[in-house]
Amino acid sequence: MTRPTSITGSEHGRSPALPRLLLTAGEPAGIGPELCVRLAAQPLDTTRLAAVGDADWLAHQADALGLPVRIERLAPDAPVPVHRAGVLAVRDHPLATTPTPGAPDPANAAAVLATLDSAVDACRDGLADAMVTAPLQKSAIADAGIAFSGHTEYLAARLGAATPVMMLVAGRLRVALATTHLPLSAVPAAITGPLLEHVLAVLDRDLRTRFAIARPRIAVCGLNPHAGEDGHLGTEELRVIAPALERARADGLDVRGPLPADTAFTPAALAQCDAVLAMYHDQGLPVLKASGFGEAVNVTLGLPIIRTSVDHGTALDIAGRGVADPSSLRAAVELARALARDATA
């Protein structure tokens, strides 16, 4: 097995102009570690990049895949180095147990969350410019007795941010969510006027500041079929959504709706907006993933740091088989680099 070598703080000079990205390896029994080493084997546009995870397990992944990737363990004070194809710098967070591909072990949950904490702290403290996350297995963390509903909510709590906004990006298609990881039965009660006004304000602001859209046009889906059919198929549109949109317009936002979700995503409708706000997870994301799965990127809006992620889960069914595709992870790195570069320009 290829053993990780070490990099001290003096071995790599600083170059502030290059975005510094930290890549968390995700669920160790899933495809995240494989994606990290596959990405490391590729050349990337000039970027500073380091993984955050178990260096020995990442080295094992490279060996198992037959990839000529050398793992270099970073000293705690070492800056994020410039990426070189065939080298993966790692901020080492050893796991409690050796993973079995496809079988997450709750014993590793604390170490997995430590990788998130490490990346968040580095971004918050100015030691990194953005974090990119490989997928986590929520059930494994919950089985360890740790309340965890997803990256988005965890990072927001860690950073003391108000309600974050999940947005997925596939080319020009941008789909944000009013609610995220909730049972469908809990969605109607969760959709309130204050929530929608907050989500719209965050979406509008981050489209302006991070995506350089001078006046974002936001299409807003209704909750019910046909956007409630004037109250005959549900009243949330009349009671909650439409009044919230009126208040957002009064604040200067360009918002349209509530629109029937089955027509909001037609090509003609999408040409008239810069982003679509869906009311719940499976209202908007199936459309986006159908059009760009494997190359889409998850972006968390409303945080004081930049965070992007893949558009898929841990894929336990193919973990350890050597067939995982790093395209979405590469897209997440490229978008994080662009957002970080623009933020410091």
C-alpha positions, -999 to 999 in steps of 0.1 A, spaced: 0 0 0 13 35 -8 20 53 25 11 90 28 41 113 29 41 146 49 41 183 39 51 208 65 41 244 66 73 256 49 72 233 18 47 252 -2 47 290 -8 15 310 -6 -2 324 -36 -32 344 -24 -45 348 -60 -53 311 -63 -85 299 -46 -78 275 -17 -103 247 -17 -109 220 10 -126 188 -1 -142 167 26 -141 129 17 -177 122 29 -190 88 40 -159 65 41 -180 34 32 -195 52 2 -180 65 -31 -167 98 -17 -131 86 -10 -130 70 -45 -142 102 -61 -115 122 -42 -87 100 -55 -101 99 -90 -103 137 -91 -68 139 -77 -55 119 -107 -68 145 -131 -52 178 -140 -73 208 -128 -71 245 -137 -46 261 -114 -62 256 -79 -51 251 -44 -68 219 -32 -66 196 -2 -88 167 9 -100 164 45 -103 128 56 -84 97 66 -51 97 47 -45 60 50 -80 51 37 -76 75 8 -42 58 0 -59 25 2 -86 37 -23 -59 48 -47 -41 14 -44 -74 -5 -49 -82 14 -80 -47 11 -94 -44 49 -97 -10 65 -96 -20 89 -69 4 98 -41 -11 109 -8 7 137 10 -4 143 46 -4 180 55 9 193 87 -18 212 107 -1 246 99 5 238 62 -12 260 37 -34 245 10 -10 235 -18 -14 239 -55 -30 208 -70 -8 186 -91 -23 157 -111 -14 125 -93 -10 140 -59 -36 144 -32 -28 166 -2 -48 155 29 -56 171 62 -57 138 81 -86 129 103 -82 92 111 -113 70 113 -123 49 143 -126 17 123 -116 5 89 -145 10 65 -163 -18 47 -175 -5 13 -212 -4 12 -217 -8 49 -215 25 69 -203 21 105 -218 46 131 -185 43 149 -170 65 122 -197 92 125 -177 115 148 -146 114 126 -167 122 95 -183 152 112 -148 163 123 -139 167 87 -168 191 82 -158 210 113 -122 213 101 -132 226 67 -157 250 81 -133 264 106 -106 269 80 -130 288 57 -143 309 86 -108 317 98 -95 327 64 -73 297 59 -94 284 30 -116 302 5 -143 275 -1 -152 239 9 -165 212 -14 -182 181 1 -185 145 -10 -218 129 1 -225 117 36 -247 89 49 -273 106 71 -285 73 86 -250 63 98 -247 96 117 -282 93 131 -274 57 142 -245 71 162 -270 91 182 -261 124 166 -290 146 153 -282 152 116 -305 161 88 -279 170 62 -249 191 52 -269 222 46 -285 223 81 -253 212 99 -231 239 83 -257 266 90 -259 256 127 -221 254 129 -218 289 114 -247 304 133 -264 312 100 -302 318 97 -322 294 75 -298 284 47 -310 279 11 -302 248 -10 -297 255 -47 -286 231 -74 -270 243 -106 -268 225 -139 -256 249 -166 -281 278 -167 -307 259 -147 -308 269 -111 -333 254 -87 -335 265 -51 -357 249 -24 -380 266 2 -378 234 23 -351 207 22 -350 174 40 -385 171 54 -411 144 51 -437 154 25 -464 154 52 -445 182 71 -440 205 41 -473 224 41 -469 235 77 -433 245 71 -441 268 43 -448 302 59 -447 338 48 -416 347 68 -398 316 55 -406 324 19 -396 360 23 -363 350 39 -355 324 12 -363 348 -16 -341 375 0 -312 351 3 -317 338 -32 -319 373 -47 -288 385 -27 -266 355 -35 -275 355 -72 -264 391 -73 -233 388 -52 -220 353 -61 -234 348 -96 -231 384 -108 -268 386 -120 -276 423 -117 -314 418 -113 -323 382 -107 -356 370 -121 -370 343 -98 -399 320 -107 -418 306 -77 -437 273 -78 -469 268 -60 -473 239 -36 -504 222 -50 -513 209 -85 -521 237 -108 -508 261 -81 -540 254 -62 -565 261 -90 -578 293 -74 -583 275 -41 -600 244 -54 -569 222 -51 -555 237 -19 -553 272 -4 -516 276 5 -511 296 -27 -538 321 -18 -532 322 20 -494 321 22 -474 320 -11 -490 348 -31 -490 373 -2 -453 365 5 -445 372 -31 -463 405 -30 -442 416 0 -411 405 -18 -421 426 -48 -426 455 -26 -390 451 -14 -378 453 -50 -374 417 -59 -384 404 -93 -404 374 -84 -431 356 -105 -458 332 -93 -470 311 -77 -467 290 -109 -479 255 -115 -448 233 -111 -457 212 -141 -452 242 -165 -426 263 -145 -398 241 -159 -407 242 -196 -380 257 -218 -401 288 -226 -407 295 -189 -371 289 -179 -359 314 -206 -378 341 -186 -360 335 -152 -326 331 -136 -337 306 -109 -367 286 -99 -378 283 -63 -395 250 -56 -415 244 -24 -400 211 -15 -371 187 -24 -388 164 -48 -407 191 -66 -377 208 -81 -347 184 -80 -360 156 -102 -363 181 -130 -328 194 -125 -313 160 -122 -331 147 -152 -314 174 -173 -280 174 -157 -274 145 -133 -238 137 -127 -227 172 -137 -249 193 -114 -237 211 -83 -253 217 -50 -246 252 -36 -255 263 -1 -267 299 -1 -270 321 30 -237 310 46 -208 333 53 -186 308 35 -187 292 0 -198 256 0 -205 234 -30 -213 197 -32 -221 168 -56 -256 163 -69 -258 126 -57 -256 105 -26 -232 79 -12 -241 52 -38 -235 24 -13 -246 -1 -40 -215 6 -61 -190 15 -33 -158 -5 -37 -166 -16 -72 -143 10 -88 -170 24 -112 -178 58 -95 -179 88 -118 -162 120 -104 -179 143 -129 -202 160 -104 -174 164 -79 -152 180 -105 -180 203 -114 -184 212 -77 -147 220 -75 -148 241 -106 -178 261 -94 -163 266 -59 -131 279 -75 -151 303 -97 -171 316 -68 -141 320 -46 -121 337 -73 -149 362 -80 -154 368 -42 -117 379 -39 -114 397 -72 
